[in-house]
Amino acid sequence: MAETTISTIDAPASHRWRLPHDWRSQTGMAIVLIIGALVMLLPFAWMLATSLSRKANISMPRTPSLWPPDPSLFNYKIATDNLEIGQLYLNSLIVVGATTIGYLFFCSLAGYAFAKGRFPGKTVLFIAFLATLFIPFETRMIPLYLFMGQLHLTNTYWALILPFLAGGFGTFLMRQTIASIPDELIEAARIDGASEFRIFWMVILPLSKATLATLAIINIIWRWNDVLWPLLVTSDRKLFTVTQGLALEGHSQGTYTGVALATAVLAIFPVIVAYLFLQRYVIRSVVSSGVKG
C-alpha cells in the first residue's frame, strides 16, 4: 500500500492528468464526428427509403421515415423501363473514365514540370494556370461551344472529353505534391540513365498515388454530376450521360416523387462505389499532409 502511494505521489503531474484529458478530448471529438456523420447520412437514408415506397408517388408522408411502409422496387422498375439505363451508364463510364485518366496524366505532367523543371517564365506560366481557377466555367462555356462547333465535334464523345483533360486545380495539387519529393531520387534516376518521362512514370507517379486517388475522386464527381455542358453539346439521346438522362426523365415524371428519388439513387450509386474503392488512398493523403505540416 505504501509503495502504491509513493509511486502515485512521485509521478509527475503531467502524467497523472494527461490520460483523462486525452480521453475526454477524444470522446468529445468522436461525438462531434458521429453527429456530423448522421447529419450527412440521414438525407441519403431518407432518399433511399422513400425511393422504395410506392405510396410516395401519391403523397409524401407527413413524418419522414427511414423505412418504407411498403418496400418495393416498383419505382426503380419504372425508372429503368423509361430509360435506356445501360446506354446511359456506358456513356458516362466512357466520358468519366477518359476525362479522369487524361486529367490525372496531363495535370501530373504539368505539375512535374512546374515543380522540378527549369525553364524561362515558369513562375509566370504557373500563375497563369492558377488564374484560370478564378474564371467561372459559365464564362468559358460559349467560346468552348463555338470552338467545338468549328471542329465539328458537337454530338460526339470528344466534345464531352476534350475540354476537361487538364485544369488549374489538378495542376496546382500535383505541383504541390511533387515539389515535396526529394530531388535526390530524381538525380539518382538520371545518373542511372533514365529519361525524364521514365523518371516521371517510374518515380514521380508511384510516390503520388494518394494525391492521384484524391484528384481522381474529385474529377469523377465533377464529371459524373455535370449536366449543363452535356446538354449544350449533345442532342443525340445515344450520347446522353446518366445525370443528363435522369434529369430529363425526372423532369418528365413531374410530381412522382418516388420515381424521381429512385433515379437520384441510380445516379449517385457509381460515385459511392468509386469512393469506397479509393477512400484508403484519400485517407493516406490526408494523413501524410498532416504529418508534413
N, C-alpha and C positions, 0 to 999 in steps of 0.2 A: 504493500500500500504506500509506503514511504517512497519507494523507487518511482512509483507512478506519479506521485505528487511532485517529486523533484524534477522528473522529466518534463512535466507539464509546465512547471514554473520556468525551467531553463530554456524552453522553446521560444524562439523569437516571436514577437507579436505578429509580424507579417505572416509567419507560417500558421499561427493559431487562427487567424481571421481570413486568410486567402481562400480557403476551400469554401466556407459558407458564402463569401462574397461572389466567387465564381459560379457557385451553384445557383444563387438567386438570379444573377445576370443571365446565365444560360437558360434558366427556366422562363424568365420573362421574355427573352428573345424567341424561344420556341413557341410560347403562347401567341406572341405577335405574328410570327410566321404562319402558325396554324390558322389564326383568324384571317390573315390576308389570303391564304390559300382557299379557305372556304368562301370568302367573298368573290374570288375569281372563278371558282368551280361551280358555285350554285347556279348562276345563269346557264351554264352549259348543261348541267344536270337537269334543270327545268326544261331546256330546249329539247333534250333527248327524250324526257318523259312525255312531253306534250306531243312530240312527233310520233309517238307510239299510240296515241289516243285518237280514235275515230270521232269521238264527241267534240274534239277541239275544232273540227270543221263546222260544227253547228253553233256552238257558243263556248267561249272561254270560261273555265271555272273561276268563280269569284276568289277562291283561296288557292294560291299556287301550290301544286303538289309535285313531289319528286317521284311519285309512282303513278302511272296512268290507271284510271279505274277500269279501263277495258283495253289491256295491252294487245296490240295488233300491228302487223306490218302493212296494213292497208294503205297508209299514206305513202310508204316507200314504193309500194307497187304502182300506185297512181303516178308518182313522180317519175319512176323509171319507164313506165309504159308511154308516157307523154314525151319522153326524151330519148334520144339515141345516146344513152349514158356511156356505152362502150366507146363510141367515137369521140365524145367529149373528153373522156379521160385520156384517150390516146393522144388527142391534140394537145391537151395540157401537159402530158408527160413529155411529148416531143419538144414543146416550147420551153417548159421549165427546165428540162434536162439539158437542152442545148445552151440556153442562156446561162444556166448555172455553171456548166463546165467552161464555157467561154469567159464568163465573168471572173471565175477563180483564176483561170490561166493568165488572162491579159492583165488583170489587176495585180497578180503576183509578179508578173514580168515587169510591169511598170514600177511596182513597189521595190523590186530588187534594183532596178536602175537608179531610182531616186535615193535609195538607202546606201548602196555600195558603189554606185557608178561615179565616175569623174568626167564631167563634160561641161562645156561653157553654157551658162544660162540655166543650170539645174534648179537653182532656188526659185528663179522667176517662173520657170515652167511648172514647178511643183505648186507654187502659189496660184497659178492659173488653173491647175487641176482642182485645188481646194475651192476656188471661186465658183466653180460650177455647182457646188453644193448650195449656193445661195440663189440659184436660178430655178424657180419652180418649173416642174415639168410642163405645166399648162402653157407657159410662155414659149416653150420649145416644141410643143406638140404640132402646131400648124406648119412651121417650117419643116419639121420631120415628115409630116404627111405629104407635103408638096414634093419633098426630096424623094420619098418612096414612090410617089406617082411618076416622077420624071424617070426613075429607074425601072418603071413598070413592075414594081414588086408588091403593089397592093393586091389583096386577096391571095397572098402566098404566105407560107411559113416564114420566109425571110423577113417580111415586114414586121412580124411578131418577135423576131430573134435579134436581128442586126442592131437595132438601137440600144440594146441592153447588154452588149458584150463587154462593156467596160464602164467604169464610173469613178467619180472622185472619191466617194466614200470608201469603196473597196481598195482603191489605190492608197489612200491615206492609212487605212487599217493595216494593210500588208507592209507598207513602208515602215510604220512604227514597229511592227513585229520583227521584220528582217533587220532593222537597224540594231536590235538588241543581240543579234547573233555575232559571236566573236569573229573579228577579222582573221584571226589565226587559222580558223578552219578553212576559210576561203583561200588564204595564202598557201596552206598545206596542199589543198587540192590543185592549185595552179602549179606548184612545184612538181606534183605528180604528173603533170601534163594534161590535166582536164581542161576542156574548153569552157567558156563562160556559160553556155547553155547546159553543159553537163553539170557544172557546179550548181546552177540553178535547179536542175532536175534532181540531182542525187544528194545535194547537201541542204539547199535552202528549203525546198518544199517539204522534205521529211521533218525538218525541225519546226515547221509552221503548221503542222496538222491541226492543232487545236484552233488556231485562228481561222484556218481554211474551213473547218467544220462550222464555226460560228458564222462566218460570212456566207457559207452555203445555206444555212437555215434562214438567215435574213433575206437572201436573194430568192429562195424558194417561196417564202411568204409573200414577198413583193410581187413576184411574177404570177404566182397562183391566184392571188386576190385581185390582180389587175383586170379591170373591166373596161375602163374608158378607152385605152389605146386599141384593144382588140375590136371594140365597137366601131372605132373610127376607120380602121384599115381593112376590116374584113366584113363582107356582106354575105359570103357564101356559108351556109349552115354547115357544110362539111369541114370548115376550118374553125368553127366555134370552140372556145375553150370551156372548161367546166363552169367557172363562175359566170362567164358570158351567157352560156345556155341556160344555167339555172336562174340567172337574173331575169332573163326574158320569160322563162317559164313561171317564175314566182309572180311576175307582173301579170301574166295571163290568168293565174289562178285566183286573183282577186282576194277575197276575204277567206279563202280556205286556209286557215292558219296552220292546221296540222300538216297539210301537204307542203306549205311554204317552209315550215321548220324542218320537215324531212329533207327537202332539197338543201337546206343550210347544213344539216348534218353530213350529207353526202359531199358537200363542198369542202368542209374543213377536215374530214377524216384523213385524207392523204397527208395533209400538213402535220397532223398529230403523229402519224406513223413515222414521218421523216424526222420529227423531233426526237421521238423515242430511240431511233437508231443513232442519232448524232449527239444526244444530250451528254454523254460521258466526255466527249471532246469539248463541249461548251463549258462544262464544269471544270475540266482541266485548264481551259483557257482562263477562266475567272480566277482559279487558284494560283496559277502561275503569274497572273497580273498582280495579284495581291502580294505574292512573295517578292516580286521585283520591286513593288512600291515600298 
